[in-house]
Amino acid sequence: MFDGLPVRLSLKGLPAIIFQHEIDHLDGVLFIDKVVGETRASGTAI
């Protein structure tokens, strides 16, 4: 479809968050990698 060419998207809100989440998977980044501070240390829900 895109033949390896770069694709540029302009997303806002929830679609942007979802798209970034999926790109993070491709880059090997997990949700827990982005949790910082007290929340991560205590293991409490966000």
trRosetta pair geometry for C-beta under 8 A, 3 or more apart (Angstrom, degrees):
i j d omega theta_ij theta_ji phi_ij phi_ji
2 5 5.0 -126 167 49 88 86
2 7 5.8 -53 -132 -62 154 112
9 19 7.0 -125 94 -161 149 163
11 15 4.6 -123 -162 109 118 103
11 16 3.9 164 113 -79 102 76
11 19 5.5 111 42 14 167 146
12 15 7.0 42 61 55 39 99
12 16 5.5 1 -121 -25 10 128
13 16 6.0 116 54 17 32 101
13 17 7.2 -63 142 -4 37 101
14 17 5.5 -55 -145 36 37 112
14 18 6.2 36 158 -19 69 105
15 18 5.8 -55 -145 38 31 111
15 19 6.2 32 157 -20 66 108
16 19 5.8 -55 -144 37 29 111
16 20 6.3 27 157 -17 64 107
17 20 5.9 -56 -147 38 28 109
17 21 6.3 35 152 -25 63 106
18 21 5.5 -53 -151 31 31 117
18 22 6.7 26 154 -15 64 104
19 22 5.9 -58 -153 37 32 108
19 23 6.4 31 151 -17 66 106
20 23 5.6 -53 -145 38 35 111
20 24 6.3 45 152 -26 65 102
21 24 5.7 -51 -154 29 29 116
21 25 7.1 36 147 -23 60 97
21 31 7.6 8 -137 -81 99 93
22 25 5.5 -43 -158 24 39 116
22 26 7.1 38 147 -15 64 99
23 26 5.6 -52 -157 34 40 113
23 27 6.4 28 148 -9 69 109
24 27 5.6 -65 -146 47 34 105
24 29 3.9 -82 -167 73 93 109
24 30 7.5 159 146 -70 116 14
24 31 7.9 99 116 -67 150 53
24 34 7.9 -47 -135 -37 153 128
25 28 7.7 46 -178 -67 28 21
25 29 7.4 -85 -60 57 24 66
29 33 5.2 -117 -162 65 78 148
29 34 7.2 62 167 -43 114 99
30 33 4.9 112 60 -9 70 102
30 34 8.0 -149 99 0 48 84
31 34 6.1 -67 -166 36 40 105
31 35 6.9 41 144 -29 72 102
32 35 5.5 -45 -147 22 44 116
32 40 7.3 112 -166 -126 77 104
35 39 5.6 -108 -175 103 104 112
35 40 4.4 142 122 -77 99 99
35 46 7.1 -126 -119 -63 111 122
36 39 7.2 56 73 49 37 100
36 40 5.8 -33 -134 -8 10 129
37 40 6.3 112 58 21 37 96
37 41 7.0 -75 144 -1 34 106
38 41 5.7 -63 -142 42 31 110
38 42 5.8 12 168 -7 70 115
38 44 7.9 -9 134 34 84 118
39 42 6.5 -66 -141 44 20 98
39 44 5.9 -98 -141 65 64 87
39 46 5.9 41 -159 -89 146 79
40 43 7.6 25 -179 -69 28 43
